[in-house]
């Protein structure tokens, strides 16, 4: 399902977001994920690259930051092209004004 598709996960370093990242990578997806937990994100990226030798990219950022979302989205589009799948696994409080 995900083979060679651009898969993006917001909040992908831990919990259910991490499971989504792992599944997409395992199925051959081109995976880009963002999280505020830099240590967990880097560890997951390294593990998945070692395990699957695929395209896995981690961006340390905050979904509550419009600037971080814009930078992340531009980088993904520039590197991989159009996003095929998007998973938002961020608590709704991150978007409260």
N, CA, C and O atoms as a GROMACS GRO file, in nm:
protein
  388
    1UNK      N    1   0.080  -0.120   0.000
    1UNK     CA    2   0.000   0.000   0.000
    1UNK      C    3   0.085   0.127   0.000
    1UNK      O    4   0.053   0.223  -0.070
    2UNK      N    5   0.194   0.128   0.079
    2UNK     CA    6   0.276   0.248   0.093
    2UNK      C    7   0.401   0.248   0.004
    2UNK      O    8   0.471   0.349  -0.002
    3UNK      N    9   0.429   0.139  -0.063
    3UNK     CA   10   0.551   0.128  -0.142
    3UNK      C   11   0.566   0.246  -0.237
    3UNK      O   12   0.479   0.275  -0.318
    4UNK      N   13   0.683   0.314  -0.222
    4UNK     CA   14   0.721   0.428  -0.307
    4UNK      C   15   0.625   0.546  -0.297
    4UNK      O   16   0.626   0.634  -0.384
    5UNK      N   17   0.544   0.551  -0.194
    5UNK     CA   18   0.454   0.664  -0.170
    5UNK      C   19   0.515   0.755  -0.065
    5UNK      O   20   0.583   0.708   0.027
    6UNK      N   21   0.492   0.885  -0.078
    6UNK     CA   22   0.542   0.982   0.019
    6UNK      C   23   0.445   0.986   0.136
    6UNK      O   24   0.329   1.026   0.122
    7UNK      N   25   0.495   0.945   0.252
    7UNK     CA   26   0.414   0.933   0.372
    7UNK      C   27   0.465   1.031   0.477
    7UNK      O   28   0.584   1.032   0.509
    8UNK      N   29   0.377   1.112   0.530
    8UNK     CA   30   0.414   1.214   0.629
    8UNK      C   31   0.336   1.188   0.757
    8UNK      O   32   0.215   1.166   0.756
    9UNK      N   33   0.410   1.193   0.869
    9UNK     CA   34   0.346   1.175   1.000
    9UNK      C   35   0.388   1.292   1.089
    9UNK      O   36   0.507   1.316   1.111
   10UNK      N   37   0.289   1.364   1.140
   10UNK     CA   38   0.313   1.470   1.236
   10UNK      C   39   0.292   1.409   1.373
   10UNK      O   40   0.186   1.354   1.402
   11UNK      N   41   0.394   1.419   1.459
   11UNK     CA   42   0.388   1.354   1.590
   11UNK      C   43   0.423   1.207   1.577
   11UNK      O   44   0.351   1.121   1.629
   12UNK      N   45   0.534   1.176   1.508
   12UNK     CA   46   0.564   1.038   1.473
   12UNK      C   47   0.674   0.969   1.550
   12UNK      O   48   0.715   0.860   1.512
   13UNK      N   49   0.725   1.030   1.658
   13UNK     CA   50   0.839   0.968   1.727
   13UNK      C   51   0.800   0.869   1.835
   13UNK      O   52   0.880   0.781   1.869
   14UNK      N   53   0.680   0.880   1.888
   14UNK     CA   54   0.637   0.791   1.997
   14UNK      C   55   0.491   0.751   1.978
   14UNK      O   56   0.419   0.811   1.898
   15UNK      N   57   0.449   0.651   2.053
   15UNK     CA   58   0.308   0.612   2.056
   15UNK      C   59   0.253   0.565   1.923
   15UNK      O   60   0.323   0.501   1.844
   16UNK      N   61   0.126   0.598   1.899
   16UNK     CA   62   0.059   0.556   1.776
   16UNK      C   63   0.122   0.618   1.652
   16UNK      O   64   0.124   0.556   1.546
   17UNK      N   65   0.173   0.740   1.664
   17UNK     CA   66   0.242   0.803   1.552
   17UNK      C   67   0.366   0.723   1.512
   17UNK      O   68   0.394   0.707   1.393
   18UNK      N   69   0.438   0.674   1.610
   18UNK     CA   70   0.555   0.590   1.584
   18UNK      C   71   0.515   0.462   1.512
   18UNK      O   72   0.583   0.418   1.419
   19UNK      N   73   0.404   0.402   1.554
   19UNK     CA   74   0.356   0.280   1.490
   19UNK      C   75   0.324   0.306   1.343
   19UNK      O   76   0.352   0.222   1.257
   20UNK      N   77   0.265   0.421   1.314
   20UNK     CA   78   0.236   0.457   1.174
   20UNK      C   79   0.364   0.471   1.094
   20UNK      O   80   0.372   0.422   0.982
   21UNK      N   81   0.464   0.538   1.151
   21UNK     CA   82   0.594   0.554   1.083
   21UNK      C   83   0.656   0.418   1.056
   21UNK      O   84   0.705   0.392   0.946
   22UNK      N   85   0.655   0.330   1.157
   22UNK     CA   86   0.713   0.197   1.141
   22UNK      C   87   0.643   0.117   1.031
   22UNK      O   88   0.708   0.053   0.949
   23UNK      N   89   0.510   0.122   1.030
   23UNK     CA   90   0.434   0.046   0.930
   23UNK      C   91   0.463   0.098   0.789
   23UNK      O   92   0.485   0.019   0.697
   24UNK      N   93   0.464   0.228   0.773
   24UNK     CA   94   0.489   0.287   0.641
   24UNK      C   95   0.630   0.254   0.592
   24UNK      O   96   0.649   0.223   0.474
   25UNK      N   97   0.727   0.260   0.681
   25UNK     CA   98   0.864   0.225   0.643
   25UNK      C   99   0.876   0.077   0.609
   25UNK      O  100   0.941   0.040   0.512
   26UNK      N  101   0.811  -0.008   0.690
   26UNK     CA  102   0.816  -0.152   0.667
   26UNK      C  103   0.756  -0.190   0.533
   26UNK      O  104   0.797  -0.288   0.471
   27UNK      N  105   0.658  -0.112   0.487
   27UNK     CA  106   0.591  -0.141   0.360
   27UNK      C  107   0.654  -0.065   0.243
   27UNK      O  108   0.596  -0.058   0.134
   28UNK      N  109   0.773  -0.008   0.265
   28UNK     CA  110   0.845   0.053   0.154
   28UNK      C  111   0.810   0.197   0.123
   28UNK      O  112   0.842   0.247   0.015
   29UNK      N  113   0.745   0.264   0.217
   29UNK     CA  114   0.711   0.404   0.195
   29UNK      C  115   0.831   0.496   0.208
   29UNK      O  116   0.931   0.462   0.272
   30UNK      N  117   0.820   0.611   0.148
   30UNK     CA  118   0.916   0.719   0.166
   30UNK      C  119   0.859   0.801   0.282
   30UNK      O  120   0.759   0.870   0.264
   31UNK      N  121   0.922   0.792   0.399
   31UNK     CA  122   0.860   0.842   0.522
   31UNK      C  123   0.933   0.966   0.574
   31UNK      O  124   1.055   0.965   0.593
   32UNK      N  125   0.855   1.071   0.597
   32UNK     CA  126   0.905   1.191   0.663
   32UNK      C  127   0.817   1.215   0.784
   32UNK      O  128   0.694   1.218   0.773
   33UNK      N  129   0.879   1.232   0.901
   33UNK     CA  130   0.799   1.256   1.020
   33UNK      C  131   0.860   1.367   1.104
   33UNK      O  132   0.980   1.393   1.102
   34UNK      N  133   0.771   1.433   1.179
   34UNK     CA  134   0.809   1.546   1.261
   34UNK      C  135   0.765   1.521   1.404
   34UNK      O  136   0.659   1.463   1.428
   35UNK      N  137   0.847   1.566   1.499
   35UNK     CA  138   0.811   1.552   1.640
   35UNK      C  139   0.894   1.650   1.722
   35UNK      O  140   1.000   1.695   1.678
   36UNK      N  141   0.845   1.682   1.841
   36UNK     CA  142   0.921   1.768   1.932
   36UNK      C  143   1.027   1.690   2.009
   36UNK      O  144   1.119   1.750   2.064
   37UNK      N  145   1.014   1.558   2.013
   37UNK     CA  146   1.109   1.473   2.087
   37UNK      C  147   1.226   1.437   1.995
   37UNK      O  148   1.222   1.338   1.922
   38UNK      N  149   1.329   1.520   2.001
   38UNK     CA  150   1.443   1.504   1.910
   38UNK      C  151   1.515   1.371   1.930
   38UNK      O  152   1.550   1.303   1.833
   39UNK      N  153   1.537   1.334   2.055
   39UNK     CA  154   1.609   1.210   2.084
   39UNK      C  155   1.535   1.087   2.030
   39UNK      O  156   1.594   1.002   1.965
   40UNK      N  157   1.404   1.079   2.059
   40UNK     CA  158   1.324   0.966   2.013
   40UNK      C  159   1.314   0.965   1.860
   40UNK      O  160   1.318   0.859   1.798
   41UNK      N  161   1.300   1.083   1.800
   41UNK     CA  162   1.289   1.092   1.654
   41UNK      C  163   1.416   1.046   1.584
   41UNK      O  164   1.410   0.971   1.486
   42UNK      N  165   1.531   1.092   1.633
   42UNK     CA  166   1.658   1.051   1.573
   42UNK      C  167   1.682   0.901   1.590
   42UNK      O  168   1.730   0.834   1.498
   43UNK      N  169   1.649   0.850   1.708
   43UNK     CA  170   1.666   0.706   1.734
   43UNK      C  171   1.578   0.624   1.640
   43UNK      O  172   1.624   0.526   1.582
   44UNK      N  173   1.451   0.663   1.626
   44UNK     CA  174   1.360   0.590   1.538
   44UNK      C  175   1.408   0.596   1.393
   44UNK      O  176   1.410   0.495   1.324
   45UNK      N  177   1.446   0.714   1.347
   45UNK     CA  178   1.497   0.729   1.210
   45UNK      C  179   1.614   0.634   1.186
   45UNK      O  180   1.616   0.561   1.086
   46UNK      N  181   1.710   0.635   1.277
   46UNK     CA  182   1.829   0.550   1.260
   46UNK      C  183   1.793   0.402   1.260
   46UNK      O  184   1.847   0.325   1.180
   47UNK      N  185   1.703   0.361   1.350
   47UNK     CA  186   1.661   0.221   1.356
   47UNK      C  187   1.594   0.177   1.226
   47UNK      O  188   1.622   0.068   1.174
   48UNK      N  189   1.507   0.262   1.173
   48UNK     CA  190   1.434   0.225   1.052
   48UNK      C  191   1.522   0.224   0.929
   48UNK      O  192   1.506   0.139   0.841
   49UNK      N  193   1.614   0.316   0.921
   49UNK     CA  194   1.708   0.316   0.808
   49UNK      C  195   1.792   0.189   0.812
   49UNK      O  196   1.815   0.125   0.709
   50UNK      N  197   1.839   0.152   0.931
   50UNK     CA  198   1.919   0.030   0.946
   50UNK      C  199   1.837  -0.094   0.913
   50UNK      O  200   1.886  -0.186   0.847
   51UNK      N  201   1.714  -0.097   0.959
   51UNK     CA  202   1.629  -0.215   0.940
   51UNK      C  203   1.579  -0.230   0.797
   51UNK      O  204   1.577  -0.341   0.743
   52UNK      N  205   1.539  -0.120   0.734
   52UNK     CA  206   1.473  -0.128   0.603
   52UNK      C  207   1.553  -0.067   0.489
   52UNK      O  208   1.516  -0.083   0.373
   53UNK      N  209   1.662   0.004   0.520
   53UNK     CA  210   1.745   0.069   0.417
   53UNK      C  211   1.660   0.158   0.326
   53UNK      O  212   1.690   0.171   0.207
   54UNK      N  213   1.557   0.217   0.380
   54UNK     CA  214   1.467   0.299   0.298
   54UNK      C  215   1.485   0.447   0.322
   54UNK      O  216   1.577   0.491   0.391
   55UNK      N  217   1.396   0.523   0.262
   55UNK     CA  218   1.396   0.668   0.279
   55UNK      C  219   1.314   0.703   0.402
   55UNK      O  220   1.191   0.698   0.400
   56UNK      N  221   1.384   0.738   0.510
   56UNK     CA  222   1.319   0.780   0.634
   56UNK      C  223   1.385   0.910   0.677
   56UNK      O  224   1.507   0.916   0.694
   57UNK      N  225   1.305   1.012   0.694
   57UNK     CA  226   1.357   1.145   0.724
   57UNK      C  227   1.285   1.201   0.846
   57UNK      O  228   1.162   1.198   0.853
   58UNK      N  229   1.362   1.252   0.945
   58UNK     CA  230   1.307   1.309   1.066
   58UNK      C  231   1.333   1.459   1.071
   58UNK      O  232   1.444   1.505   1.041
   59UNK      N  233   1.230   1.534   1.109
   59UNK     CA  234   1.241   1.678   1.128
   59UNK      C  235   1.202   1.709   1.271
   59UNK      O  236   1.092   1.677   1.315
   60UNK      N  237   1.294   1.773   1.344
   60UNK     CA  238   1.264   1.814   1.481
   60UNK      C  239   1.188   1.946   1.475
   60UNK      O  240   1.243   2.049   1.436
   61UNK      N  241   1.061   1.942   1.514
   61UNK     CA  242   0.980   2.062   1.509
   61UNK      C  243   0.854   2.048   1.592
   61UNK      O  244   0.824   1.942   1.646
   62UNK      N  245   0.783   2.158   1.602
   62UNK     CA  246   0.663   2.166   1.684
   62UNK      C  247   0.542   2.193   1.596
   62UNK      O  248   0.539   2.292   1.523
   63UNK      N  249   0.443   2.106   1.601
   63UNK     CA  250   0.324   2.121   1.520
   63UNK      C  251   0.244   2.246   1.556
   63UNK      O  252   0.162   2.292   1.477
   64UNK      N  253   0.267   2.301   1.674
   64UNK     CA  254   0.200   2.423   1.714
   64UNK      C  255   0.265   2.547   1.652
   64UNK      O  256   0.213   2.658   1.664
   65UNK      N  257   0.379   2.527   1.588
   65UNK     CA  258   0.451   2.638   1.524
   65UNK      C  259   0.421   2.640   1.375
   65UNK      O  260   0.458   2.548   1.302
   66UNK      N  261   0.354   2.744   1.331
   66UNK     CA  262   0.323   2.758   1.189
   66UNK      C  263   0.451   2.759   1.106
   66UNK      O  264   0.455   2.703   0.996
   67UNK      N  265   0.554   2.822   1.158
   67UNK     CA  266   0.682   2.828   1.087
   67UNK      C  267   0.742   2.688   1.070
   67UNK      O  268   0.790   2.654   0.962
   68UNK      N  269   0.740   2.607   1.176
   68UNK     CA  270   0.793   2.471   1.167
   68UNK      C  271   0.716   2.388   1.065
   68UNK      O  272   0.776   2.314   0.987
   69UNK      N  273   0.584   2.400   1.065
   69UNK     CA  274   0.501   2.326   0.969
   69UNK      C  275   0.535   2.369   0.826
   69UNK      O  276   0.547   2.284   0.737
   70UNK      N  277   0.549   2.498   0.804
   70UNK     CA  278   0.582   2.548   0.670
   70UNK      C  279   0.719   2.499   0.623
   70UNK      O  280   0.735   2.458   0.508
   71UNK      N  281   0.818   2.504   0.712
   71UNK     CA  282   0.953   2.457   0.678
   71UNK      C  283   0.951   2.308   0.647
   71UNK      O  284   1.008   2.263   0.548
   72UNK      N  285   0.885   2.230   0.733
   72UNK     CA  286   0.876   2.086   0.716
   72UNK      C  287   0.807   2.050   0.584
   72UNK      O  288   0.858   1.968   0.507
   73UNK      N  289   0.694   2.112   0.558
   73UNK     CA  290   0.619   2.084   0.436
   73UNK      C  291   0.698   2.120   0.311
   73UNK      O  292   0.700   2.045   0.214
   74UNK      N  293   0.762   2.236   0.313
   74UNK     CA  294   0.844   2.277   0.198
   74UNK      C  295   0.960   2.181   0.176
   74UNK      O  296   0.993   2.148   0.062
   75UNK      N  297   1.022   2.136   0.285
   75UNK     CA  298   1.134   2.043   0.273
   75UNK      C  299   1.089   1.909   0.216
   75UNK      O  300   1.155   1.852   0.129
   76UNK      N  301   0.976   1.859   0.265
   76UNK     CA  302   0.923   1.731   0.215
   76UNK      C  303   0.889   1.743   0.067
   76UNK      O  304   0.928   1.659  -0.013
   77UNK      N  305   0.816   1.847   0.031
   77UNK     CA  306   0.779   1.867  -0.109
   77UNK      C  307   0.902   1.883  -0.197
   77UNK      O  308   0.907   1.828  -0.308
   78UNK      N  309   1.001   1.956  -0.150
   78UNK     CA  310   1.122   1.977  -0.228
   78UNK      C  311   1.204   1.850  -0.246
   78UNK      O  312   1.263   1.828  -0.352
   79UNK      N  313   1.209   1.769  -0.142
   79UNK     CA  314   1.290   1.647  -0.145
   79UNK      C  315   1.218   1.530  -0.213
   79UNK      O  316   1.279   1.456  -0.290
   80UNK      N  317   1.090   1.514  -0.184
   80UNK     CA  318   1.018   1.394  -0.227
   80UNK      C  319   0.901   1.419  -0.322
   80UNK      O  320   0.852   1.325  -0.385
   81UNK      N  321   0.856   1.541  -0.333
   81UNK     CA  322   0.742   1.572  -0.418
   81UNK      C  323   0.613   1.572  -0.340
   81UNK      O  324   0.611   1.595  -0.219
   82UNK      N  325   0.505   1.547  -0.411
   82UNK     CA  326   0.371   1.553  -0.354
   82UNK      C  327   0.351   1.448  -0.244
   82UNK      O  328   0.398   1.335  -0.256
   83UNK      N  329   0.282   1.487  -0.139
   83UNK     CA  330   0.252   1.398  -0.027
   83UNK      C  331   0.134   1.308  -0.064
   83UNK      O  332   0.029   1.355  -0.107
   84UNK      N  333   0.154   1.177  -0.047
   84UNK     CA  334   0.048   1.080  -0.077
   84UNK      C  335  -0.036   1.047   0.045
   84UNK      O  336  -0.158   1.032   0.035
   85UNK      N  337   0.028   1.034   0.162
   85UNK     CA  338  -0.042   0.999   0.285
   85UNK      C  339   0.003   1.094   0.396
   85UNK      O  340   0.121   1.125   0.408
   86UNK      N  341  -0.093   1.138   0.476
   86UNK     CA  342  -0.064   1.227   0.588
   86UNK      C  343  -0.135   1.175   0.713
   86UNK      O  344  -0.256   1.153   0.712
   87UNK      N  345  -0.058   1.157   0.820
   87UNK     CA  346  -0.113   1.117   0.949
   87UNK      C  347  -0.081   1.228   1.048
   87UNK      O  348   0.036   1.265   1.066
   88UNK      N  349  -0.184   1.281   1.111
   88UNK     CA  350  -0.165   1.382   1.214
   88UNK      C  351  -0.189   1.316   1.349
   88UNK      O  352  -0.302   1.284   1.384
   89UNK      N  353  -0.081   1.297   1.424
   89UNK     CA  354  -0.094   1.234   1.555
   89UNK      C  355  -0.044   1.331   1.662
   89UNK      O  356   0.046   1.300   1.740
   90UNK      N  357  -0.104   1.448   1.662
   90UNK     CA  358  -0.067   1.552   1.757
   90UNK      C  359  -0.192   1.585   1.840
   90UNK      O  360  -0.301   1.599   1.786
   91UNK      N  361  -0.173   1.597   1.972
   91UNK     CA  362  -0.289   1.636   2.054
   91UNK      C  363  -0.351   1.765   2.004
   91UNK      O  364  -0.280   1.855   1.959
   92UNK      N  365  -0.481   1.775   2.011
   92UNK     CA  366  -0.551   1.893   1.957
   92UNK      C  367  -0.512   2.020   2.028
   92UNK      O  368  -0.530   2.128   1.971
   93UNK      N  369  -0.460   2.013   2.149
   93UNK     CA  370  -0.422   2.134   2.220
   93UNK      C  371  -0.309   2.208   2.148
   93UNK      O  372  -0.290   2.328   2.168
   94UNK      N  373  -0.234   2.137   2.064
   94UNK     CA  374  -0.125   2.202   1.991
   94UNK      C  375  -0.179   2.306   1.894
   94UNK      O  376  -0.106   2.396   1.854
   95UNK      N  377  -0.303   2.293   1.855
   95UNK     CA  378  -0.360   2.384   1.757
   95UNK      C  379  -0.452   2.488   1.820
   95UNK      O  380  -0.517   2.565   1.749
   96UNK      N  381  -0.459   2.491   1.952
   96UNK     CA  382  -0.546   2.588   2.018
   96UNK      C  383  -0.485   2.726   2.011
   96UNK      O  384  -0.363   2.742   2.019
   97UNK      N  385  -0.570   2.826   1.995
   97UNK     CA  386  -0.522   2.966   1.989
   97UNK      C  387  -0.562   3.036   2.117
   97UNK      O  388  -0.532   3.154   2.134
   0.00000   0.00000   0.00000
